[in-house]
Structure formats: structure tokens, C-alpha cells
């Protein structure tokens, strides 16, 4: 029988589909907002934009992505790494003994890459402004770490360049953080950062806005809940962000990609849930 990470605190779920797969920026705004703040959300901006990616898990399944990167060495063919649960969300599983084929055994990954709508790849290119939004569920077993843990990143397929933008789970002592970062800029500065603990074991909303280019822009809003009225946990934006298309395109990735060189107490069998993916071009 295939192993499974510890059960999540939601109701027992029925799997409907599965696939084992293998520079310094200038901050414009950064910081915590009160629940009364009402910044323009990615969803409202998208209303006036062209919605180009809106996968339905039950209908599109894993065809919503260009591919899945997990167990690329084929060490655990019995494990289900990325699956559709209950027809409305994606579940990304990872085990503490997983190892990726890169890094000489120092890392592991369960990630999806790219956006596909109706069989065509959706591409973010230089000079374009995009809004990406999705809802995400992080369990207690998914920890912030002293080394890297990316749960979102953008890269360029042509040269595997990047990551350029990341959403990270970090740790400083006993404090765990959720950090949106301009990762390819000098020092990988935070675009926005907040305490991780209040955002666990519930559906939250992540909203990104990108202007792609060597001197691009990036903004992130994290909502502690779902819907446009959910309170803002943190938001920030930054200019002079390095995220060029490298004459190809910026490709987003979702899932868990982490170093195993952090404390062993932070590298557990765990999972990450996503739903309501949207991508719009202004």
C-alpha cells in the first residue's frame, strides 16, 4: 500500500484523479494592514483584464499544467504526488525521504509547472502585466525552514533561469514566516512578509501582480481567508524587479520545493492544497 502523509484536518476526501510524477529592488509599500483596509484585489483588477487561465480540477485535472515535477528519479512509483481531491482542488504530497535528482540529494520537490488552458500554454512575456490569484491551504505539518522552502516560484524554461519571484516558508528561531520575495534581485529582498502561524489550517488567498521584464514590477497580497472581503494579512509591492522572459516566457510553478538541510524536525511528511487558480493579462 502506498504511504500517505499525515491526514489533513479537513473532512475525509475522495481522490478523483491522480498522477505520480515524477539587484536591489525599491519597495513601494510593505507591511501589515488592518482588517479594515481594502486595497484593490487581484480579482477586481482581473475583472477589467483578459482571463486566460482558469482551470477546473474535475474537468482539466493535471492537464491544467505543463507538467509535474516529483520523484523524478522514480524511487517511489507507488506514491501519488499530485492529485485532484473532491473535484475542486489539487493536493500536492511530499514525504520526508523524497529526494530530487538535482542538488546531490540535498533537496526535494513536488511541483506543477506552467499554465495550460484548452491545450495551449499560457505565457507571461516582457512588457506584459499579469494578475495571478489562487486559494491555498497549509497544514500544521508544513513548516517554515532555515534553508529554502519555495511554495511558488517563477522561472524561464529556455534556460531554467531563476527563480525570479518566490513565495517562501522561512524560519528565524522559533518564528515561522510567509515571505513573498524578489528572489533574483541582489539579496533576494522581501516584497511582503508576515507570520505564518495565523495562516495555517484554513483556506487563504494569494494575489500576485507582475509586470515582466529585466526592470519589472511585482506585488503580492495575502488574504487571511477567501473572497474579496477577506482581511489582508500582508501586502507589498516593489519596482526594479528582475523577472525577464529571456526571449522565452516567465513560467509559474506551484507546490513544495525545499532543502532537506534544515532541521529534521521541520522536514515532515506533509502536503499543500490549491484551488481557484486564475491568471489574467491586462
C-alpha positions in Angstrom: 0.0 0.0 0.0 1.3 3.4 -0.9 2.4 5.6 2.0 0.5 8.8 2.7 1.4 12.0 4.6 -0.4 12.6 7.8 -4.2 13.3 7.3 -5.1 16.9 7.0 -7.7 18.4 9.3 -10.4 18.7 6.6 -13.1 16.1 6.1 -12.1 12.8 4.6 -11.6 13.3 0.9 -12.2 11.1 -2.1 -9.5 11.2 -4.7 -11.0 11.7 -8.2 -7.8 11.8 -10.2 -4.1 11.2 -9.7 -0.8 11.3 -11.3 2.6 10.4 -9.9 5.3 12.5 -11.4 7.9 12.1 -11.5 19.7 43.7 -7.8 18.2 45.5 -5.3 14.5 46.4 -5.6 12.8 49.6 -4.5 9.9 48.8 -2.1 6.8 50.9 -2.7 4.7 49.5 0.0 5.3 46.8 2.6 3.7 45.8 5.9 0.8 44.5 7.8 -2.6 46.0 7.2 -5.6 46.1 9.5 -8.7 44.1 8.6 -10.4 47.4 7.7 -8.0 48.1 4.8 -9.5 47.5 1.4 -6.8 47.5 -1.3 -7.7 46.7 -4.8 -7.6 42.9 -5.1 -6.1 40.9 -8.0 -9.7 39.6 -8.6 -11.1 43.1 -9.1 -8.2 44.1 -11.4 -8.8 40.9 -13.3 -12.4 41.9 -14.0 -11.2 44.5 -16.5 -8.5 42.2 -17.8 -8.4 39.2 -20.1 -8.9 36.0 -18.1 -6.6 33.4 -19.8 -6.2 30.6 -17.3 -9.0 29.3 -15.0 -8.6 25.5 -14.7 -11.4 23.3 -13.4 -9.7 20.5 -11.4 -12.5 18.0 -12.1 -12.5 18.6 -15.8 -8.9 19.6 -16.6 -7.1 17.5 -14.0 -3.4 17.7 -14.4 -3.7 18.9 -18.0 -4.1 22.4 -16.4 -0.3 22.4 -16.1 2.6 21.9 -18.5 3.9 19.1 -16.3 4.5 17.7 -12.8 8.0 17.5 -11.2 8.1 14.9 -8.4 10.0 11.7 -7.8 11.9 12.3 -11.0 14.3 9.5 -10.1 11.4 7.0 -9.9 12.3 5.9 -6.3 8.7 5.7 -5.1 6.4 4.8 -8.1 3.6 3.8 -5.7 3.2 7.2 -4.3 0.6 9.7 -5.5 2.3 13.1 -5.6 -0.2 15.4 -7.2 -3.9 14.5 -7.2 -7.3 16.1 -7.6 -9.4 15.8 -4.4 -13.2 16.2 -4.2 -13.2 17.6 -7.7 -12.5 21.2 -6.6 -8.8 21.3 -5.6 -5.3 20.0 -6.1 -3.3 18.2 -3.4 0.5 18.2 -3.5 2.0 15.5 -1.3 5.6 15.2 -0.2 7.4 12.7 2.0 10.5 13.4 4.2 12.5 10.8 2.4 11.8 12.1 -1.1 14.9 13.4 -3.0 15.1 15.3 -6.2 17.5 14.4 -9.0 19.2 17.8 -8.7 21.3 19.1 -5.8 23.1 15.9 -5.0 20.5 14.7 -2.6 20.1 18.0 -0.6 16.5 18.8 -1.8 13.1 17.5 -2.7 10.2 18.7 -4.8 6.6 18.1 -5.6 5.7 20.9 -8.1 3.5 21.7 -11.1 4.9 23.9 -13.8 3.2 26.3 -16.2 -0.4 27.2 -17.1 -2.4 25.4 -19.8 -5.8 26.4 -21.0 -7.7 24.4 -23.6 -4.5 22.6 -24.6 -2.5 25.8 -25.1 0.3 27.1 -22.9 -0.3 30.5 -21.3 2.9 32.5 -21.4 3.9 35.7 -19.5 6.3 37.8 -21.6 8.3 41.0 -21.3 6.3 44.2 -21.1 3.1 42.4 -20.1 1.2 42.9 -16.8 -0.4 39.8 -15.3 -2.6 39.1 -12.3 -2.4 35.6 -10.8 -4.6 34.5 -7.9 -5.4 31.3 -6.1 -6.5 29.9 -2.8 -4.1 27.8 -0.7 -4.3 25.6 2.4 -1.2 25.0 4.6 -1.4 22.3 7.3 0.5 22.3 10.6 2.9 19.7 9.3 4.2 22.1 6.6 6.9 24.1 8.4 9.0 27.2 7.7 12.6 26.2 7.4 16.1 27.8 7.9 17.1 26.8 4.4 14.9 27.4 1.3 11.3 26.2 1.1 9.5 27.6 -2.0 5.8 27.1 -2.4 5.6 29.3 -5.5 8.3 30.4 -7.9 8.7 31.7 -11.4 11.4 30.6 -13.9 12.3 30.8 -17.6 12.0 27.4 -19.4 14.6 28.2 -22.1 17.5 28.3 -19.6 15.9 27.1 -16.4 16.7 30.6 -15.2 15.6 31.8 -11.8 13.8 31.5 -9.5 12.8 35.1 -10.1 9.8 35.5 -7.8 9.1 33.2 -4.9 6.7 32.6 -2.0 8.7 31.1 0.8 8.2 29.5 4.1 11.0 30.7 6.4 12.2 30.4 9.9 14.1 32.7 12.3 14.5 30.9 15.6 11.0 29.8 16.7 9.2 32.2 14.4 8.0 30.9 11.0 7.2 33.3 8.2 5.4 33.5 4.9 7.6 35.6 2.5 7.0 37.0 -1.0 10.4 37.7 -2.4 12.2 39.2 -5.4 14.5 36.2 -5.4 16.7 37.1 -8.4 17.4 40.6 -7.1 20.6 41.1 -5.1 19.9 39.9 -1.5 16.6 38.3 -2.5 14.6 41.0 -0.7 11.1 40.6 0.7 8.2 42.1 -1.2 6.0 41.3 1.7 6.4 39.1 4.8 4.2 38.1 7.7 3.9 35.5 10.5 3.0 32.1 9.2 1.1 30.7 12.2 -2.2 32.6 11.8 -2.5 31.4 8.1 -2.3 27.7 8.7 -5.2 25.1 8.6 -7.5 27.3 6.6 -8.0 28.4 3.1 -6.3 31.7 2.3 -5.9 33.8 -0.8 -2.7 34.7 -2.6 -2.9 37.6 -5.2 0.1 38.5 -7.4 0.6 41.2 -10.0 3.6 41.1 -12.3 5.0 43.3 -15.0 7.5 41.1 -16.7 11.0 42.4 -17.6 14.5 43.0 -16.5 13.3 46.0 -14.6 9.8 44.7 -13.9 7.4 45.1 -11.0 5.9 42.7 -8.6 3.1 43.0 -5.9 1.7 40.5 -3.5 -1.5 40.5 -1.4 -2.1 37.7 1.1 -5.7 37.5 2.5 -6.5 35.6 5.7 -9.5 33.9 4.2 -11.2 33.7 0.9 -13.3 36.1 -1.2 -12.6 39.8 -2.0 -13.7 40.8 1.5 -11.3 38.6 3.4 -8.9 40.6 5.6 -5.5 41.4 4.3 -2.7 39.7 6.3 0.1 41.5 4.4 0.7 43.2 1.2 3.6 44.8 -0.6 5.0 45.9 -4.0 8.4 46.5 -5.5 9.8 48.1 -8.6 13.1 47.3 -10.4 12.3 43.6 -10.0 14.4 41.2 -12.1 12.0 38.9 -13.9 12.9 38.9 -17.7 11.4 36.4 -20.2 14.8 35.6 -21.6 13.3 35.7 -25.1 11.0 32.9 -23.9 8.5 33.4 -21.0 8.1 33.6 -17.3 6.6 30.3 -16.1 5.0 29.9 -12.6 5.4 26.8 -10.5 3.3 25.7 -7.5 4.0 23.1 -4.9 6.7 22.3 -2.3 10.4 22.6 -3.3 12.6 22.6 -0.2 16.1 21.9 1.1 16.4 18.9 3.4 19.4 20.6 5.1 17.1 22.4 7.6 16.4 20.9 11.0 14.9 17.4 10.6 12.0 18.4 12.8 10.9 20.8 10.0 11.1 18.2 7.2 8.0 16.1 7.7 5.6 14.2 5.6 3.2 16.9 4.5 1.0 18.4 1.7 -0.3 21.6 0.2 -3.7 22.3 -1.3 -4.6 24.7 -4.1 -7.8 25.8 -5.8 -9.5 28.6 -7.8 -6.4 29.3 -10.0 -6.9 32.5 -12.1 -4.4 34.3 -14.5 -5.3 37.5 -16.4 -3.4 39.7 -18.7 -4.1 43.5 -18.5 
